Structure formats: structure tokens, C-alpha cells
Amino acid sequence: MFTLKDLKTEPPEWLLYPESQELLACLEGAGGEGRFVGGCVRDALLGIVSEDLDICTSLPPDEVMYALKEEGIRVLPTGLKHGTVTAMLGERRFEVTTLREDVETYGRHAEVRFTDDWQEDAARRDFTFNALYMEGDGTLHDYFGGLADLERGLVRFIGDPVERIKEDYLRILRYFRFLGRFSGTIFDQRSMEACRTERSGIRQLSAERIAKEILTLLATDDPSFAVEKMIETEVWAQVFKSPANWIRFQGLMRTQLRRPDPILRLAALIAGELPDPSFMRHGLRLSNRQMKRLEALWTYRDLATDSRPFEEQIYRLGRDTYYDQVSLLIADDPDNPHWKLQQEEGMKWQMPEFPVSGQDLLETGLAAGPEIGIKLKELEQFWIDEKFQPSKSDLLSRY
């Protein structure tokens, strides 16, 4: 349950911007009306400040463009075909969209018709709490019970969930993302079942969009409930082509509940569930940095059978990779104190820097060539075996 703010007595910060009021006045002066809509209104009710400010207006797009230009407001036709322009007032950006209704939808694309009916515009949106409109004085308009749903933390599609999903299959993943953000243990049965029955439509989505939704979900404070439902509805298997390691993920959440780390959480769910992580490079299109981190976690259990001192393990793996791998070992067995102690000790250890370079060996008289690299590795291993104690001069005296 959430306690919602009264936006008339506690208006959001962005509503008080002079630019916000100037823009609304401009639309009204042209004979139309403007209302803030969507995420900025939803978040304001929860006391969260949003920087993504969307306004709907009853004016047609060409009249919006004309009115803004007449007032000296810079305007960009960013999505004119679908009724959206971007108004630039100083450093503030506002997306201004004409009220519309869908004539026909084609996945993420739709043929729209402009309208002056606010409820028709609301009916084409995804979830009830994303169809809340607010006037410049804080007056709210709620056409589909979004306020009550937001207060309960209930994520519910507007109208027929199957129809909403067929209009845009990304809404399946958005459903679970919002479930992770807002819901504790409640869900709308019709919405959940629609995600299950329409899950194959996820194949139509780009890898980039899938990655963004999954990582945003896993970055919430506690995505456990949403992930569990993704697994139960087989949406997870549809995305990843493999089962999720739910037990390991629960272990990670027990030990790092309030440390949102989407890549580490993703690794807890999938590391080792496929022969190698190459699917992630194409199936999710992760960044190179994210992909390297995930690949380094794929064989984390090798660390459990590594007999080298933890200092050498850290030196070879790098501090960040060592921390990640031990985190998953802790997740495998949260009640065993061994790896937690190893991790704590490892994070205290000050990792030294190998003091000898290839140039140093050349200056001792060794000939340039592959032999330099071999000797350098031998010397480094000796330095490690001696607990990182030999100085540069001690090491070079061996040649």
C-alpha cells in the first residue's frame, strides 16, 4: 500500500517551474487545454520527482507548433506524424502530444486519429496508473481507476489485457518491470494470464528493448516477486531460452537485498544455465562492459576449488571480479560463513602493483623478443609466490 500525495496542496516541484506554467498558458491561450500525463503524474503522487515531463493537449499538432512559435518557444517536430512535438523552454524539455485514439495497431506502430476526447486518449495507454492526467492547478483526472490501483500497488492493464499486449508486446516486460517497482505480493490475474498466453510475441522485440526492460526490473530494490512471476508464466524462459536459478537468486537477495546490481542479479539467475554466455551478446545486446562482467561470472564455481591464497586469486581476477564471484558463492550457500569471511578479508587487502616491466628486463641486457614476455611472467609468479614482498631491485637481481 502507498500513501498518495494531494497534488493540490503538495504540488510536484516541476509543476511550479515557471516554464511549466508558461507552456500550459500558451496552450490555453491558443484555445486548447494542456494536462500533464503518465509517469510524471504517477511518480508525483508517490513523492518522486520526474524529469520526463509529458503533456497532452486538445489542440491539433499544427496549432500546437504555431502557438509555441508565436510565443517565441523553440519547438521541434520530433514525432509530428503521431502528434508529438518537443517544446524547449530554457533548459526544460516538454513532450507535447495531441490527444489521439488508435485506428489500427501494428506491434509497436499504430495508425492514429487525433481527437478532443480525453478518455479516448487514456484508453489507448497501457496501465491504469499511467493514464492519470493533471491540470496546472493539481486537479486530477482518472478514467480507469488508476489512483486506487496505484495506492494498492496493483499493476493492471486498461481494458482487455490481451488486446493491450497485442498492440505492443513490449508491454509484457513493462508489466513485470512495474510489478517489481510497485507490487508487494498482489497482482491482477487477468493481466498476468495475458502475459502468459501472449509471451511468444516477445520474439518480435529488439534485443536492445528487451535488455533495457530486464535490467531496469533487476535494478529495483527487490524484484523477487516480479521475477518469480516471470518464471511461473514462462515469460523468463521465452526471453532467455533457459530456466532461471531461482534458489541462487533468492540467496543473493538475502545477502544483498538493498544493493541493486542488475548484472550481478542477472548472473545469479542465469550463470551456468546455458553452456556459455554467448546468447547474451545477441539475445540481450548487453554493452561490452556488461558482457565482460557476465562472462567473468559464468564459471564462478571454479573459485571454490581454487587452492591458491585469496591474495593471488584477487590479483589474478581483479578485485571487482573476485567480489562478484564470491558474491555468487555466498548466494549458493548463504548460511555458510566461509565465503562471507573470505570476501570481507579480500576487500580489506591492499592489492600491490607488480614493480617490473618489460622495459626493465631489456635494460638488464635481455634481448628483445618473445623471451621477454616469458621471463616477465616467471618473475611475476615468483613475486606472487613470495607473497608480493620482493622489491624491484630484488627481482631484477635474478637476471
C-alpha positions in Angstrom: 0.0 0.0 0.0 1.2 3.5 -0.8 0.1 6.8 0.7 -0.6 9.1 -2.2 0.0 12.9 -2.1 -2.6 15.5 -2.6 -1.2 17.3 -5.6 -3.3 20.4 -4.9 -1.8 21.0 -1.5 1.6 19.4 -2.3 2.3 20.1 -6.0 5.3 18.5 -7.5 8.4 20.6 -8.0 8.2 20.5 -11.7 4.6 21.9 -11.7 5.9 25.1 -10.1 8.6 25.6 -12.8 7.8 29.0 -14.5 8.4 27.1 -17.8 5.6 24.6 -17.0 3.1 27.3 -16.3 4.2 29.3 -19.3 3.6 26.3 -21.6 0.2 25.5 -20.2 -0.8 29.1 -20.5 0.4 29.1 -24.1 -1.8 26.1 -25.0 -4.8 27.7 -23.2 -4.3 31.0 -24.9 -4.5 29.2 -28.3 -7.9 27.9 -27.4 -6.8 24.4 -26.1 -6.0 22.8 -22.9 -2.9 21.1 -21.6 -2.6 18.4 -18.9 0.4 16.6 -17.6 0.1 12.9 -18.1 1.8 9.5 -17.4 4.9 8.8 -15.4 5.5 12.3 -14.1 2.0 12.4 -12.6 2.2 8.8 -11.3 5.5 9.5 -9.6 4.4 12.8 -8.2 1.6 11.1 -6.3 4.3 8.9 -4.8 6.5 11.8 -3.9 9.1 11.1 -6.6 10.4 13.9 -8.8 10.5 13.1 -12.5 12.4 14.9 -15.2 10.4 13.3 -18.1 7.6 15.7 -18.5 4.8 14.8 -20.9 1.8 17.0 -21.7 -1.3 16.1 -23.6 -3.3 18.8 -25.4 -6.6 19.0 -27.2 -5.0 21.2 -29.9 -4.0 19.6 -33.2 -0.2 19.3 -33.8 0.0 22.1 -36.4 -1.8 24.5 -34.0 0.5 23.5 -31.2 3.5 24.3 -33.4 2.1 27.6 -34.4 1.1 28.7 -30.8 4.5 27.8 -29.4 6.4 29.7 -32.2 4.1 32.7 -31.7 5.2 32.8 -28.1 8.9 32.5 -29.0 9.1 29.0 -27.7 11.5 26.7 -29.5 9.7 23.7 -30.8 10.9 20.5 -32.6 8.7 18.2 -34.7 10.1 15.1 -33.0 7.1 12.9 -33.7 4.7 15.0 -35.7 3.1 12.1 -37.5 1.9 10.8 -34.2 1.1 14.2 -32.8 4.2 14.8 -30.7 6.4 17.9 -30.6 9.1 18.8 -28.2 8.9 22.2 -26.5 12.2 23.8 -25.4 11.9 26.4 -22.7 15.4 27.3 -21.4 16.9 24.1 -20.1 13.5 22.4 -19.8 12.1 20.0 -22.3 8.5 19.0 -22.6 6.9 16.4 -24.9 3.6 17.8 -26.0 1.2 15.3 -27.7 -2.2 15.8 -29.2 -5.0 13.6 -27.8 -5.4 10.6 -30.0 -7.0 7.3 -30.5 -5.7 4.2 -32.3 -7.3 3.4 -35.6 -5.2 0.3 -36.2 -2.0 -1.1 -34.5 1.0 -2.9 -35.9 3.0 -4.1 -33.0 4.9 -1.0 -31.7 3.5 1.1 -34.6 0.0 2.4 -34.8 -2.2 4.4 -37.2 -3.7 7.1 -35.0 -6.5 9.7 -35.3 -6.4 12.9 -33.4 -9.3 13.6 -31.1 -10.5 16.0 -28.3 -11.8 13.2 -26.1 -9.5 12.7 -23.1 -11.0 9.3 -22.2 -10.3 8.0 -25.7 -6.7 9.1 -25.3 -6.5 7.4 -21.9 -8.0 4.2 -23.3 -5.0 3.6 -25.6 -2.5 3.7 -22.8 -1.0 0.6 -21.1 -1.7 0.6 -17.3 -4.3 2.3 -15.3 -1.9 4.4 -13.2 -0.2 5.6 -16.4 -3.4 7.1 -17.6 -3.7 9.8 -14.9 -3.9 13.4 -16.1 -3.2 16.6 -14.1 -4.2 20.2 -14.8 -1.9 23.1 -13.9 -3.7 23.6 -10.5 -3.2 20.0 -9.5 -6.7 18.7 -10.5 -6.5 15.0 -11.4 -8.5 13.1 -14.0 -8.7 9.4 -13.6 -10.7 7.4 -16.2 -9.8 3.8 -15.3 -9.3 3.6 -11.6 -5.5 4.3 -11.7 -5.5 6.1 -8.4 -6.9 3.2 -6.5 -4.6 0.8 -8.3 -1.5 2.9 -7.5 -2.5 3.1 -3.9 -2.7 -0.7 -3.7 0.4 -1.3 -5.8 -1.7 -3.1 -8.4 -0.4 -3.2 -11.9 -3.4 -3.6 -14.2 -3.9 -3.2 -17.9 -6.5 -0.8 -19.2 -9.4 -2.7 -20.9 -8.7 -6.2 -22.3 -5.1 -7.2 -21.4 -4.7 -9.4 -24.4 -5.6 -6.5 -26.8 -3.3 -4.1 -25.0 -0.4 -6.6 -25.3 -1.0 -7.4 -28.9 -0.8 -3.7 -29.6 2.8 -3.7 -28.3 4.4 -6.9 -27.0 6.9 -4.8 -25.0 4.1 -4.3 -22.6 4.6 -7.8 -21.2 8.1 -6.8 -20.0 6.8 -3.4 -18.8 4.2 -5.2 -16.8 6.8 -7.2 -14.9 9.0 -4.1 -14.5 6.2 -2.2 -12.9 5.3 -5.3 -10.8 8.9 -5.2 -9.5 8.7 -1.5 -8.7 5.2 -1.2 -7.2 3.8 -4.6 -6.2 4.4 -6.4 -3.0 2.5 -9.7 -3.3 -0.6 -8.7 -5.2 -1.3 -9.0 -8.9 -4.1 -8.8 -11.4 -5.0 -12.3 -12.5 -6.2 -11.3 -16.0 -3.1 -9.2 -16.7 -0.8 -12.0 -15.5 -2.6 -14.6 -17.6 -2.5 -12.4 -20.7 1.3 -12.2 -20.3 1.5 -15.9 -20.2 -0.7 -16.6 -23.2 0.9 -13.9 -25.3 4.5 -14.5 -24.3 5.7 -15.7 -27.7 5.2 -12.2 -29.0 8.3 -11.2 -27.2 10.2 -12.7 -30.2 9.1 -9.6 -32.2 11.0 -7.2 -29.9 14.5 -5.9 -30.4 17.3 -7.2 -28.2 18.0 -3.7 -27.0 14.5 -3.1 -25.8 14.4 -6.4 -24.0 17.7 -5.7 -22.3 16.6 -2.3 -21.1 13.4 -3.7 -19.5 15.1 -6.7 -17.9 18.0 -4.6 -16.4 15.6 -1.9 -15.2 13.5 -4.5 -13.4 16.6 -6.1 -11.8 17.7 -2.6 -10.7 14.6 -2.2 -8.5 15.0 -2.5 -4.7 13.6 -6.0 -4.6 12.5 -7.6 -7.9 11.9 -11.0 -6.4 8.1 -11.1 -6.7 8.2 -10.0 -10.3 11.0 -12.4 -11.3 9.1 -15.3 -9.6 6.0 -14.4 -11.7 8.1 -14.2 -14.8 9.3 -17.7 -14.2 5.9 -19.1 -13.3 4.3 -17.6 -16.5 7.2 -18.9 -18.6 8.0 -15.4 -19.8 11.5 -15.8 -18.4 12.1 -18.9 -20.4 10.7 -17.2 -23.5 13.3 -14.4 -23.1 16.4 -16.5 -22.0 15.7 -19.9 -23.6 16.7 -21.5 -20.3 15.4 -21.9 -16.8 16.3 -19.5 -14.1 18.3 -20.4 -11.0 15.7 -19.2 -8.6 17.3 -20.6 -5.4 20.6 -18.9 -6.2 18.8 -15.6 -6.9 17.0 -15.9 -3.6 20.3 -16.4 -1.8 21.7 -13.3 -3.5 18.7 -11.3 -2.4 19.1 -12.5 1.1 22.6 -11.3 1.3 22.4 -8.2 -0.8 18.8 -7.2 -0.6 19.3 -3.4 -0.7 22.2 -3.3 -3.1 20.5 -3.2 -6.5 23.0 -4.6 -9.0 21.2 -5.7 -12.2 24.2 -7.5 -13.8 25.1 -9.5 -10.6 21.4 -10.3 -10.2 21.2 -11.4 -13.8 24.2 -13.6 -13.3 22.6 -15.2 -10.2 19.6 -16.1 -12.4 21.4 -17.4 -15.5 25.1 -18.1 -14.9 25.9 -21.7 -15.9 22.3 -22.3 -17.0 23.5 -22.3 -20.6 26.8 -23.8 -21.8 28.3 -20.3 -22.3 27.1 -16.7 -22.1 27.3 -16.0 -25.8 23.5 -15.9 -26.1 23.5 -12.8 -24.0 25.6 -10.9 -26.6 22.9 -11.3 -29.2 19.8 -12.1 -27.2 20.0 -9.1 -25.0 22.7 -6.9 -26.7 24.4 -6.0 -23.5 27.2 -3.5 -23.6 30.8 -4.8 -23.9 31.4 -3.9 -20.3 28.3 -5.6 -19.1 29.1 -8.6 -21.2 32.6 -9.0 -20.0 31.4 -8.8 -16.4 28.8 -11.5 -17.1 31.3 -13.8 -18.8 33.6 -13.5 -15.8 30.8 -14.8 -13.6 29.9 -17.7 -15.8 32.5 -20.1 -14.2 32.4 -18.6 -10.7 32.3 -22.0 -9.1 35.9 -22.6 -10.2 36.9 -20.3 -7.4 35.6 -22.8 -4.9 38.1 -25.4 -6.0 41.0 -22.9 -6.5 43.6 -23.7 -3.8 45.6 -20.5 -4.3 45.7 -18.0 -1.5 42.9 -15.4 -1.8 45.5 -12.7 -2.3 46.6 -14.4 -5.6 43.0 -15.0 -6.6 42.3 -11.3 -6.2 45.4 -10.3 -8.0 44.7 -12.7 -11.0 41.0 -12.0 -11.2 40.9 -8.3 -10.2 39.1 -7.0 -7.1 35.8 -6.4 -8.8 35.6 -9.9 -10.4 36.7 -11.6 -7.2 34.0 -9.7 -5.3 31.3 -10.7 -7.9 32.3 -14.4 -8.0 32.4 -14.7 -4.2 29.0 -13.0 -4.0 27.6 -15.8 -6.1 29.3 -18.4 -4.0 27.7 -16.8 -0.9 24.3 -16.9 -2.8 24.7 -20.6 -3.3 25.1 -21.2 0.4 24.0 -18.1 2.4 24.2 -19.8 5.8 27.9 -20.8 5.4 30.1 -18.1 6.8 33.3 -19.2 4.9 32.9 -17.2 1.7 31.5 -14.1 3.5 34.6 -14.0 5.7 36.8 -14.5 2.5 35.0 -11.6 0.8 35.5 -9.3 3.8 39.1 -10.2 4.2 39.6 -9.8 0.4 38.1 -6.4 0.4 40.5 -5.2 3.1 43.6 -6.5 1.3 45.6 -3.7 -0.5 46.5 -5.2 -3.9 50.1 -4.3 -4.9 51.3 -3.4 -8.3 53.9 -5.6 -10.0 57.0 -3.4 -9.9 58.8 -4.8 -13.0 58.1 -4.0 -16.7 59.4 -5.4 -20.0 61.5 -2.3 -20.4 63.2 -3.1 -17.1 64.2 -6.5 -18.4 65.5 -5.1 -21.6 67.7 -2.7 -19.6 69.3 -5.7 -17.8 70.6 -6.9 -21.2 68.0 -9.4 -22.2 67.3 -9.5 -25.9 64.0 -8.2 -27.2 61.6 -10.8 -28.3 59.1 -13.4 -27.0 61.6 -14.4 -24.3 60.9 -11.1 -22.5 57.3 -11.9 -22.0 58.1 -15.4 -20.8 60.6 -14.1 -18.3 58.3 -11.4 -17.1 55.6 -14.0 -16.3 58.1 -16.2 -14.5 59.3 -13.2 -12.5 55.7 -12.2 -11.6 54.8 -15.7 -10.4 57.9 -15.7 -8.2 56.9 -12.3 -6.8 53.4 -13.7 -6.1 54.7 -16.9 -4.5 56.9 -14.8 -2.2 53.7 -13.0 -1.0 54.4 -9.9 -3.1 57.3 -9.0 -0.9 60.4 -8.8 -3.3 61.3 -5.3 -4.4 62.0 -4.2 -7.9 65.7 -4.4 -7.3 65.4 -7.9 -5.7 63.5 -9.1 -8.7 65.9 -7.7 -11.3 68.9 -9.1 -9.5 67.7 -12.5 -10.6 68.8 -11.6 -14.2 
